[in-house]
Amino acid sequence: MEEDSGPDPASAIAAENTALREEVRLLREQVESLTMKQRFGIHRFAASDKDIRFFTKFASYTLLMRFWAQIEPAVPSMVSVRQAQRGNLTESRIWTPQEQIREYLPVDFKDYPDTTVILDCTELKCQCPSSPLLQSEVFSTYKSHCTLKGLIGIAPHGAVTFVSALYAGSISDKQITKESGIINLLKPDMAVMVDRGFLIEDIVPCKIYRPAFLAGRSQMSAAEVGETQAIARLRVHVERLIRRVKEHTFFDTEIPLRLFGSINQIYTVACLLTNYENGPLVKAWVKKPEA
């Protein structure tokens, strides 16, 4: 009777090769996972405010983490744009109560203490529709291009407190003020600061601060010149805020027609993020905590 010669050497080698291949596969997955974390993990850029600014528009890693800490609890309840469009979600307001506006009113506004909001319009270039009728609707004579136009408002201390929907670029400042919903938020004891072109006295229930017109005169009085310069110095900050919104790379090119269904949500998020991404518009306006 022949004796058992033991395990087949070829089978043993094959089993060993299989085990080695599995070990190599696991190691490769670990390396790829580590590489992905190093490549895309935000922590990689924590030491460089310049990199954080480039990738996220936030001024620093610390500021980004503070923002994330604020919104993280709400992440499970967030919905996509398509879900929001299908549902009946109630729009939440970002309007700041008047008493809080006055609490944080910068000293620069001492001559305009009832100012609640500084308003201005901005236009975003968009792809021109093929239809001549639609082209005439979205064509902006101011920009000489097809645009979408929105009304944006900031509190005197620089925070965005109002963002309208986007309208066809041909809409006037007065009409967009009517349709935006801002009038429903204004009260008689408030004041609105606007540019010279906002002729809205007859549609708002409150005071208007606006640079003076010459109105056919050869020159303005010394008092009018002084007030015009003062208002211009204060309302220029809404233009700086709009510039921050447009610094988002998304707005570097024309908005394609295929995104018209979701552009309002994208634009609103970009506006609101400016309240978190950057430092204050004017550092001197920051109210220091009491000791």
C-alpha positions as semicolon CSV with decimal commas, in nm:
position;residue;x (nm);y (nm);z (nm)
1;M;0,000;0,000;0,000
2;E;0,144;0,340;-0,104
3;E;0,211;0,597;0,170
4;D;0,051;0,946;0,166
5;S;0,313;1,180;0,018
6;G;0,165;1,492;0,193
7;P;0,019;1,812;0,048
8;D;0,059;1,876;-0,321
9;P;0,336;2,143;-0,359
10;A;0,158;2,303;-0,655
11;S;-0,164;2,346;-0,455
12;A;0,026;2,497;-0,163
13;I;0,196;2,749;-0,391
14;A;-0,137;2,838;-0,553
15;A;-0,300;2,895;-0,213
16;E;-0,008;3,111;-0,102
17;N;-0,033;3,318;-0,421
18;T;-0,405;3,369;-0,364
19;A;-0,342;3,485;-0,008
20;L;-0,071;3,725;-0,124
21;R;-0,297;3,871;-0,395
22;E;-0,569;3,934;-0,136
23;E;-0,317;4,102;0,094
24;V;-0,193;4,320;-0,192
25;R;-0,554;4,413;-0,280
26;L;-0,630;4,518;0,077
27;L;-0,310;4,721;0,097
28;R;-0,392;4,893;-0,232
29;E;-0,739;4,988;-0,105
30;Q;-0,587;5,130;0,213
31;V;-0,335;5,334;0,015
32;E;-0,604;5,465;-0,222
33;S;-0,826;5,556;0,070
34;L;-0,542;5,741;0,241
35;T;-0,453;5,918;-0,083
36;M;-0,812;6,032;-0,134
37;K;-0,827;6,168;0,219
38;Q;-0,503;6,355;0,170
39;R;-0,616;6,488;-0,167
40;F;-0,966;6,605;-0,078
41;G;-0,972;6,632;0,301
42;I;-1,023;6,996;0,401
43;H;-0,794;6,941;0,700
44;R;-0,503;6,924;0,455
45;F;-0,542;7,299;0,396
46;A;-0,608;7,400;0,756
47;A;-0,270;7,574;0,792
48;S;-0,315;7,791;0,483
49;D;-0,580;8,063;0,485
50;K;-0,487;8,132;0,122
51;D;-0,576;7,775;0,019
52;I;-0,895;7,778;0,225
53;R;-0,994;8,103;0,056
54;F;-0,921;7,959;-0,289
55;F;-1,119;7,638;-0,244
56;T;-1,408;7,758;-0,026
57;K;-1,416;8,142;-0,036
58;F;-1,409;8,139;0,345
59;A;-1,149;8,372;0,495
60;S;-0,994;8,105;0,717
61;Y;-1,020;7,742;0,826
62;T;-1,146;7,854;1,168
63;L;-1,427;8,055;1,010
64;L;-1,521;7,760;0,788
65;M;-1,540;7,525;1,086
66;R;-1,753;7,772;1,282
67;F;-1,994;7,790;0,990
68;W;-2,004;7,412;0,963
69;A;-2,077;7,382;1,336
70;Q;-2,380;7,608;1,286
71;I;-2,532;7,417;0,995
72;E;-2,430;7,059;1,082
73;P;-2,733;6,995;1,309
74;A;-2,963;7,083;1,018
75;V;-2,789;6,859;0,762
76;P;-3,027;6,560;0,811
77;S;-3,327;6,778;0,730
78;M;-3,179;6,949;0,424
79;V;-3,344;6,884;0,090
80;S;-3,219;6,915;-0,265
81;V;-3,334;7,192;-0,498
82;R;-3,552;6,946;-0,691
83;Q;-3,716;6,826;-0,369
84;A;-3,786;7,184;-0,268
85;Q;-3,940;7,258;-0,607
86;R;-4,169;6,954;-0,579
87;G;-4,274;7,026;-0,222
88;N;-4,460;7,304;-0,048
89;L;-4,182;7,439;0,170
90;T;-4,241;7,764;0,356
91;E;-3,984;8,031;0,272
92;S;-3,788;8,139;0,579
93;R;-3,699;8,508;0,611
94;I;-3,352;8,650;0,680
95;W;-3,489;8,993;0,767
96;T;-3,330;9,128;1,085
97;P;-3,564;9,282;1,348
98;Q;-3,546;9,660;1,369
99;E;-3,434;9,661;1,732
100;Q;-3,134;9,445;1,646
101;I;-3,045;9,675;1,356
102;R;-3,036;9,970;1,593
103;E;-2,839;9,776;1,853
104;Y;-2,558;9,717;1,603
105;L;-2,587;10,050;1,418
106;P;-2,236;10,175;1,327
107;V;-2,144;10,522;1,449
108;D;-2,105;10,628;1,085
109;F;-2,486;10,618;1,061
110;K;-2,540;10,864;1,345
111;D;-2,701;11,113;1,107
112;Y;-2,923;10,837;0,960
113;P;-3,015;10,637;1,272
114;D;-3,344;10,501;1,136
115;T;-3,176;10,331;0,838
116;T;-3,292;9,970;0,832
117;V;-3,165;9,848;0,497
118;I;-2,941;9,965;0,212
119;L;-3,078;9,849;-0,122
120;D;-2,918;9,800;-0,461
121;C;-2,967;9,589;-0,771
122;T;-2,719;9,358;-0,937
123;E;-2,719;9,191;-1,276
124;L;-2,576;8,852;-1,373
125;K;-2,495;8,780;-1,736
126;C;-2,692;8,490;-1,879
127;Q;-2,710;8,299;-2,203
128;C;-2,933;8,474;-2,456
129;P;-3,249;8,281;-2,553
130;S;-3,302;8,206;-2,922
131;S;-3,651;8,358;-2,914
132;P;-3,644;8,733;-3,005
133;L;-3,932;8,794;-2,762
134;L;-3,745;8,634;-2,471
135;Q;-3,427;8,814;-2,572
136;S;-3,605;9,148;-2,540
137;E;-3,721;9,050;-2,192
138;V;-3,381;8,958;-2,053
139;F;-3,175;9,215;-2,245
140;S;-3,029;9,484;-2,019
141;T;-2,959;9,820;-2,180
142;Y;-2,734;9,899;-1,882
143;K;-2,513;9,592;-1,941
144;S;-2,574;9,565;-2,319
145;H;-2,623;9,193;-2,265
146;C;-2,884;8,942;-2,158
147;T;-2,898;8,939;-1,778
148;L;-3,089;8,829;-1,472
149;K;-3,147;9,108;-1,220
150;G;-3,192;9,088;-0,845
151;L;-3,249;9,326;-0,555
152;I;-3,025;9,280;-0,254
153;G;-3,034;9,454;0,082
154;I;-2,784;9,481;0,365
155;A;-2,820;9,607;0,719
156;P;-2,615;9,914;0,812
157;H;-2,359;9,691;0,983
158;G;-2,303;9,500;0,659
159;A;-2,495;9,172;0,685
160;V;-2,718;9,056;0,400
161;T;-3,077;9,081;0,522
162;F;-3,276;9,067;0,199
163;V;-3,235;8,875;-0,129
164;S;-3,502;8,893;-0,397
165;A;-3,567;8,641;-0,669
166;L;-3,394;8,702;-1,001
167;Y;-3,595;8,876;-1,273
168;A;-3,550;8,941;-1,643
169;G;-3,277;9,201;-1,697
170;S;-3,511;9,456;-1,855
171;I;-3,702;9,515;-1,528
172;S;-3,669;9,861;-1,372
173;D;-3,542;9,928;-1,020
174;K;-3,887;10,052;-0,920
175;Q;-4,067;9,747;-1,058
176;I;-3,829;9,501;-0,896
177;T;-3,880;9,681;-0,564
178;K;-4,257;9,636;-0,607
179;E;-4,238;9,267;-0,695
180;S;-3,958;9,158;-0,461
181;G;-4,159;9,162;-0,136
182;I;-3,936;9,416;0,040
183;I;-4,222;9,667;0,073
184;N;-4,414;9,429;0,301
185;L;-4,121;9,433;0,545
186;L;-4,092;9,810;0,574
187;K;-4,265;10,022;0,839
188;P;-4,326;10,398;0,867
189;D;-4,058;10,446;1,135
190;M;-3,789;10,286;0,917
191;A;-3,569;10,437;0,647
192;V;-3,420;10,289;0,332
193;M;-3,092;10,405;0,176
194;V;-3,072;10,379;-0,202
195;D;-2,885;10,505;-0,507
196;R;-2,992;10,803;-0,712
197;G;-3,186;10,591;-0,962
198;F;-3,425;10,435;-0,709
199;L;-3,736;10,651;-0,747
200;I;-3,951;10,462;-0,500
201;E;-4,096;10,729;-0,272
202;D;-4,448;10,664;-0,395
203;I;-4,442;10,288;-0,331
204;V;-4,269;10,249;0,008
205;P;-4,424;10,339;0,344
206;C;-4,106;10,485;0,494
207;K;-3,835;10,749;0,459
208;I;-3,584;10,734;0,173
209;Y;-3,220;10,843;0,196
210;R;-3,088;10,905;-0,154
211;P;-2,826;11,132;-0,314
212;A;-2,979;11,457;-0,437
213;F;-3,063;11,532;-0,801
214;L;-2,968;11,851;-0,982
215;A;-3,324;11,850;-1,122
216;G;-3,252;12,111;-1,389
217;R;-3,041;12,331;-1,163
218;S;-2,686;12,430;-1,250
219;Q;-2,556;12,323;-0,909
220;M;-2,659;12,184;-0,572
221;S;-2,650;12,368;-0,243
222;A;-2,362;12,310;-0,002
223;A;-2,595;12,115;0,227
224;E;-2,710;11,891;-0,059
225;V;-2,352;11,828;-0,168
226;G;-2,257;11,731;0,188
227;E;-2,553;11,496;0,225
228;T;-2,494;11,340;-0,117
229;Q;-2,133;11,266;-0,029
230;A;-2,230;11,125;0,312
231;I;-2,493;10,892;0,167
232;A;-2,257;10,783;-0,111
233;R;-1,990;10,689;0,145
234;L;-2,238;10,475;0,337
235;R;-2,422;10,305;0,052
236;V;-2,100;10,212;-0,131
237;H;-2,074;9,915;0,104
238;V;-2,369;9,740;-0,059
239;E;-2,169;9,756;-0,385
240;R;-1,875;9,596;-0,206
241;L;-2,105;9,322;-0,079
242;I;-2,235;9,258;-0,431
243;R;-1,877;9,231;-0,551
244;R;-1,819;8,960;-0,290
245;V;-2,120;8,768;-0,424
246;K;-1,985;8,786;-0,777
247;E;-1,645;8,658;-0,664
248;H;-1,798;8,310;-0,653
249;T;-1,652;8,129;-0,953
250;F;-1,997;8,017;-1,065
251;F;-2,072;8,373;-1,180
252;D;-1,753;8,411;-1,384
253;T;-1,932;8,298;-1,698
254;E;-2,279;8,335;-1,847
255;I;-2,554;8,147;-1,664
256;P;-2,674;7,877;-1,906
257;L;-3,043;7,853;-1,990
258;R;-3,055;7,496;-1,854
259;L;-2,994;7,630;-1,502
260;F;-3,279;7,882;-1,500
261;G;-3,490;7,638;-1,299
262;S;-3,249;7,642;-1,004
263;I;-3,058;7,971;-1,042
264;N;-3,264;8,146;-0,772
265;Q;-3,157;7,892;-0,512
266;I;-2,793;7,904;-0,623
267;Y;-2,788;8,284;-0,622
268;T;-2,956;8,310;-0,281
269;V;-2,708;8,067;-0,124
270;A;-2,418;8,266;-0,273
271;C;-2,559;8,588;-0,123
272;L;-2,614;8,436;0,221
273;L;-2,272;8,273;0,229
274;T;-2,113;8,617;0,216
275;N;-2,234;8,663;0,574
276;Y;-2,001;8,380;0,677
277;E;-1,718;8,355;0,423
278;N;-1,560;8,692;0,482
279;G;-1,467;8,932;0,753
280;P;-1,683;9,242;0,812
281;L;-1,722;9,493;0,530
282;V;-1,580;9,758;0,761
283;K;-1,372;9,635;1,055
284;A;-1,447;9,949;1,254
285;W;-1,818;9,855;1,250
286;V;-1,765;9,536;1,448
287;K;-1,928;9,568;1,788
288;K;-1,682;9,447;2,047
289;P;-1,820;9,230;2,331
290;E;-1,864;9,402;2,662
291;A;-1,604;9,322;2,926
